[in-house]
Amino acid sequence: MRFITCFTIFVFLVACQTALKKTFPILNISFDLLIPCIVFLILLRSKVETWLSIIAAGIGVNTLSGAPMGVYLITYIWLFMLFKNVKTYFHSPDSFLFVILVSTGVMVEHLIFGAFYMIQSPDKVVSLRAISIAVLQIILAGVTSPFLFVFLKKIFDVSDKLTFQNDQGVLKP
């Protein structure tokens, strides 16, 4: 049930992100909405659930995007490797640490995308436009991540409650 919840959230976020960018071109500065979800999973969920979700999300987004193959999966794995030990310092569910980690995650994603671009590009030059978009996305991630945190927390709380009730035999099929 928990993996199904993660998968459903990932599909919903990818669909929202894709639909909103097509509908509102001003939202081209929006960041990858899966990063807050992945950071949430790393901080507050089990490692097995997180790994399965990261692999599914990475493969799914890689097949849908026009990015070089494997770049999203690599990004999500790096986020897990960077943030897995932060869990010991994350005591309060409404901590400011979540905002910092989501912003850092967006920055890491841009660094990985920049490295892929530098490898593939004949000109090894980074444009000011790319840097300004990255900075805007990091700021946007910092501003919106508390709302995404509350959204994810509520969904996973309901999912856990339903799973627990189902395990106890309260819900009958």
Secondary structure, DSSP 8 states (H G I E B T S, - for coil): -HHHHHHHHHHHHHHHHHHHHHH-GGGGG---THHHHHHHHHHHS-HHHHHHHHHHHHHHHHHHSSS-TTHHHHHHHHHHHHHTTGGGG--STT-THHHHHHHHHHHHHHHHHHHHHHHH-SS----HHHHHHHHHHHHHHHHHHHHHHHHHHHHHHHHHHHHHHHHTT-S--
